[in-house]
Amino acid sequence: MMDTAHGHFEAHPEPRILERSEHPVSRRDIDPRVLKVLYRLIAAGHVAYLVGGGVRDLMMGRRPKDFDVATSAHPQQVRDLFRNSRLIGRRFRLIHVFFGPHNIEVATFRRRAEDVAEPEDPLIRHDNTFGSPEEDAFRRDFTINSLFYSPRTFHVIDYTGGVADLEARLIRTIGDPEVRMREDPVRMLRAVRFAAKLGFEIEPATRAAIERHREDLLKASVPRVVEEIYRALGIAAAARAFELMHELVLLDLLLPPLARFLRAGDGPVLESATGRNLAAMGRRISAGMEPSHSLVLACLFADLCMRGMPHGEPLDLLAELRLRGFARGDTERMRLVLEALPHLLAPSRRTRRLIHRPYFDEARAVFEIVAPACGGDPVALASFLNDPEAWLDARSLEQRRAEPLEPRPGGGGRRRRRGRRGGRSRHRRRGRAAAQALDTPPIGDARPPREGERAAEARHADATERAETPEPLDEPVDFRDRSERPRG
């Protein structure tokens, strides 16, 4: 039973305890470093459980990405037990126990705060109140994430019905979904991510609460919303998460230009080029690729950038994303990747220069992902990258062979190439300039003219001056032959 005036549970049924023979969780599947943390807390007299998504994944036979620990020990007590640890967090204090680059998160059991905000502003603001394991389970968001595993008794402890929802493959909030979604609107995106990742359905009441209160996402912390978008679309089931965000009309709030672009298309969103691009990206993630934020954005907006907004609507995509809280570094990298795509679709000499850019590997990965949807040929690009010069020469030869032949006035054959403007060809001009340069001695090699050379130059100048200066006409000109003129 839930006391809606205070937002917390007054009474709960007895938890469901699964014995070791009733569940598949084994210590062999748990990171030895996590077990070391758990057993040290237990040896110090504290209660310590493996909690959250790690237990959920182990119950489903999946390999957890990380493990979280919850304990009755307060943060400073945990800090005193582990020298290789540090306190983090402002809203609530957590401990990170670090083993080299690997961190294990340890949190103290908490309960939902009693001083819940007013109905017009129900966002959680005070949730750092310590509590019991039961209270900690009921403050979590979804039933499937509230399972505890005890390494001391090997029991799986279920306070909220999470085991039943795992079996039914449902995403269900703990308590009233109307209240839980308004407390933390980011839970809407988390519900989408878990449903897509696990292949579950969102329970009807939870789905109705998301649709009713989706506007509250605009009140949530912008960095948390952006991070959850990346987490929802950066998984193997990215296409399914994208489809759910479209169905629940969350894209209209988070990425309005993309929502308008999709509505202008025909057919289901999964069959659109954007849906196929995300599905191809998801297959690569399944094969082990870890997508960067810029790669996710590039796959998400590749079709929009290549085709443009419907009806010629102007769009400054970078400004729009910056307005929505996306980091400048991610959006600028996305821009460079998308600007490189046309040069990968049709390799050229500029493509050869792109090879040395720091973002080329990411641009090539995006090209190979979106190629089926945009008509690209990864095989041709691979051939080009193997030997760019040979590939360009071969393509140039094919283009010349494909040119139509025009008959010449004097007979057949290929049309002669038109000469350059200016009369002489470039090569002839270059040849004459080179000859003049060779005839002219360098400045440093100049020598004074010799005596004979001076005399010859003087005679030449005098003859030229006489030839160019006309004589005065004192007598009329006689045009008769010299032999006929009178002597004397």
PyMOL commands that set and color helices and strands:
alter all, ss='L'
color gray80, all
select helices_A, chain A and resi 20-22+27-29+32-43+53-59+75-81+133-138+143-145+162-168+177-183+186-198+204-219+222-233+238-247+251-254+256-263+269-271+273-286+293-307+310-312+317-323+328-345+349-354+360-374+378-386+388-402+426-439+443-445+451-468+482-484
alter helices_A, ss='H'
color red, helices_A
select strands_A, chain A and resi 2-3+8-9+16-18+48-51+68-71+85-88+94-99+102-108+110-111+129-130+147-149+156-158+170-171+201-202
alter strands_A, ss='S'
color yellow, strands_A
deselect
rebuild
show_as cartoon
